[in-house]
Structures are given as C-alpha cells and as structure tokens.
Amino acid sequence: MFHSIINRSPSITVDELKVRLITTRDAPLIAAYYQRNRAFLQPWEPLREEAFFTEAGWDKRLGQLAELHKHKLAYYFIIVKPGSDDICGVINYSNLVRHPFFACHVGYSLDERCQGQGIMRKTLEATVEWMFEQQHFHRVMAAYMPRNQKSAAVLDAAGFRKEGEAKDYLLINGRWEDHVLTSRINPNWIPPKQ
C-alpha cells in the first residue's frame, strides 16, 4: 500500500501524496496552513494563542518538535499533494509510552480544500502502519466529539474501533467536550529489539 524511507525524517508515499515529518524549514508552510484553516478548524480544536498562526510562533514550536522527534517522544507529520508545497493536512502522534504500554494518541486535521478525497483515511492508515512496524507500537488511540461524523467515518475506515465514551474529555474551543474513545491494535506486534 505504501513505502517508507526510514531515517531521521521518515517519508511515506501514499498514492501520490507525500507524508513526512515536519522540519524546522516548514514554518512558513505550517503557519499558512493554520491561517488558511483557522475558522474551519476552530470548532474542533483547542483555543490557540495568536503565535500559533504566525511564522515566528512556528519557528519556536518547530525547534521543540525537532527535539521530540529526535528523542522519539512525538511525531508530527505533514501531508503534501503532488505538484504543491502547500500543506493539506497534519497527523500527529503524541503521549508516546513504550514498555509496557506501547501506546500513543493520534490527532489530525485536513485543509478545508482537501475534504472528501479520502486523503486523511489513506494517510492515517499509512502512518499508523509506520508506528506499528517501525516504532513497535501495539495500540494507537484516537478520540472524536460525537457530532464530528467526518472524523468518526475516517477512524472507522482506518480500522479504529470504539472502546467507550468520556465525559468532558478535552477542552475544545473553550468548552469541555465529550469524546468517543477509539483505538487500533497492532495484530502483528513484535517487541522492539533491545
């Protein structure tokens, strides 16, 4: 389904889409992505400080993300369509816990202009497989608000299964929101080499 070049900067090709770890050179692109989608993503995300939408704010944040990548504490992927440098989506893996849990959380967003093309389902599946095969995770967890039917459909199509519901789970857009809890389990889990 996909191939990946595994090194310090994983790059995964899914159909013609390129999925790669964000780098410190991507500040203008990621700032533009969030500026372009500010109103579209607002109902589904935490309240953001103004710096989150600026290149200078992302310069600082990307230095922190580079350290997290280096120490294998988080992975922040960007999605780029062929023939474009614009970011059309992000997938981030956080709260990475290894032995004995081997689990993490995934979050994602997709540009308003890229909706309805199957991009998130395909790239989410590919990055989950990378987390399973290359990072030896056993469980990837995701949560969505019950009214977010697009996210529910993406997770279901990507093999995530409902595990429960959590009251007032995350502070989204200034309000505590209930979430549906899901996960995808690695059926071929192999312990990492010591």
C-alpha positions in Angstrom: 0.0 0.0 0.0 2.8 2.4 0.8 6.6 2.5 1.0 8.6 4.4 3.6 12.1 5.6 3.8 13.0 5.2 7.4 15.7 7.5 8.7 15.7 10.6 10.8 13.0 12.1 8.6 10.5 9.4 7.6 8.8 10.0 4.3 5.8 7.9 3.3 4.3 7.9 -0.1 0.6 7.1 -0.3 -0.7 7.1 -3.9 0.8 10.4 -5.0 0.6 12.0 -1.6 3.8 12.7 0.4 3.6 12.3 4.1 6.7 13.4 6.0 7.9 14.6 9.4 7.7 18.3 9.7 11.1 20.1 9.8 12.3 23.4 11.1 12.2 24.7 7.5 8.4 24.3 7.3 7.5 27.3 9.5 6.0 29.4 6.6 4.1 26.4 5.2 2.5 25.3 8.5 1.7 28.9 9.6 0.0 29.3 6.2 -2.0 26.1 6.7 -3.3 27.1 10.1 -4.0 30.7 8.9 -6.0 29.4 5.9 -8.0 26.9 8.0 -8.4 29.0 11.2 -12.2 29.3 11.1 -12.7 25.9 9.6 -10.8 24.0 12.3 -11.8 26.2 15.3 -14.9 24.2 16.3 -12.7 21.0 16.6 -9.5 22.3 18.2 -8.3 23.9 21.5 -8.2 27.7 21.7 -4.9 28.8 20.2 -2.7 31.7 21.1 -2.1 34.2 18.3 1.5 32.9 17.9 0.1 29.6 16.7 -0.9 31.3 13.5 2.4 33.1 12.9 5.7 32.0 11.2 7.6 33.3 14.2 5.5 31.2 16.6 6.1 28.1 14.4 9.8 28.8 14.3 9.9 28.3 18.0 7.5 25.4 18.1 9.3 23.5 15.3 12.5 23.6 17.3 10.7 21.9 20.1 9.1 19.4 17.7 12.6 18.6 16.3 13.7 17.7 19.8 10.7 15.5 20.4 11.3 13.7 17.0 15.0 13.2 17.9 14.1 11.6 21.2 11.2 9.6 19.8 8.7 11.3 22.1 6.3 12.6 19.4 5.9 12.5 15.6 4.3 15.4 13.7 3.6 14.5 10.1 2.5 16.9 7.3 0.7 15.8 4.1 1.6 17.4 0.8 -0.2 16.9 -2.5 1.8 16.3 -5.7 2.9 19.4 -7.5 2.4 21.6 -4.5 4.4 22.7 -1.5 1.2 23.6 0.4 0.4 21.5 3.4 -3.0 19.9 3.0 -3.1 18.1 6.4 -1.3 17.1 9.6 -1.2 13.9 11.6 0.5 14.0 15.0 1.4 11.2 17.4 1.8 12.2 21.0 1.8 10.8 24.5 4.1 8.1 23.3 4.6 5.5 26.0 6.7 2.4 25.4 7.2 -0.6 27.7 4.9 -2.0 29.0 2.1 0.1 27.3 3.5 0.6 23.8 0.6 3.0 23.0 0.1 6.6 21.9 -2.5 9.1 20.8 -3.1 10.4 17.3 -4.7 13.7 16.2 -5.1 15.1 12.8 -6.7 17.8 10.7 -7.2 18.4 7.0 -7.4 21.5 4.9 -10.9 22.6 4.1 -10.0 22.5 0.4 -8.9 18.8 0.6 -12.1 17.4 2.2 -13.9 14.5 0.7 -11.0 13.0 -1.3 -10.0 10.1 1.0 -6.8 11.8 1.9 -7.0 11.5 5.7 -8.1 7.9 5.7 -5.2 6.8 3.4 -2.5 8.9 5.2 -3.8 7.9 8.6 -3.6 4.2 7.7 -0.1 4.6 6.4 1.3 6.5 9.4 -0.4 4.1 11.8 1.3 1.2 9.9 4.6 3.1 10.3 4.0 3.4 14.0 3.3 -0.3 14.2 6.1 -1.6 12.0 8.9 0.9 12.6 8.2 2.2 16.1 6.7 -1.1 17.5 3.6 0.4 19.0 0.8 -2.0 20.0 -2.1 0.5 20.3 -2.9 3.8 18.7 -5.7 5.7 20.3 -7.9 8.5 18.9 -10.9 10.4 20.3 -13.6 12.5 18.5 -16.5 14.5 19.5 -19.8 12.6 18.9 -21.1 15.3 16.5 -17.9 15.1 14.3 -19.2 12.5 11.9 -16.4 13.1 9.4 -13.8 12.1 11.9 -15.9 9.1 13.1 -16.0 7.9 9.4 -12.3 8.4 8.9 -11.4 6.5 12.0 -13.8 3.6 11.2 -12.5 3.3 7.7 -8.9 3.3 9.0 -9.6 0.4 11.3 -10.2 2.2 14.6 -12.8 0.6 16.9 -14.9 2.3 19.6 -13.9 1.5 23.1 -16.0 3.9 25.1 -17.1 7.4 25.8 -15.5 10.0 28.0 -17.4 12.9 29.6 -15.8 16.4 29.4 -12.7 14.8 27.9 -10.9 17.7 26.2 -11.1 21.5 26.3 -12.1 22.3 22.7 -12.7 25.8 21.5 -13.1 27.0 25.2 -15.6 24.3 26.2 -15.2 20.8 27.8 -16.4 18.3 25.2 -17.4 14.7 25.5 -15.5 12.4 23.2 -15.9 8.9 21.8 -12.7 6.9 22.5 -11.3 4.6 19.8 -8.2 2.6 19.2 -6.5 0.5 16.6 -4.5 -2.5 17.8 -1.4 -3.9 16.0 -2.3 -7.6 15.4 1.3 -8.4 14.4 3.0 -6.7 17.3 6.7 -7.6 17.7 8.7 -6.3 20.7 11.4 -3.8 19.8 15.0 -5.0 19.8 16.8 -4.1 22.9 
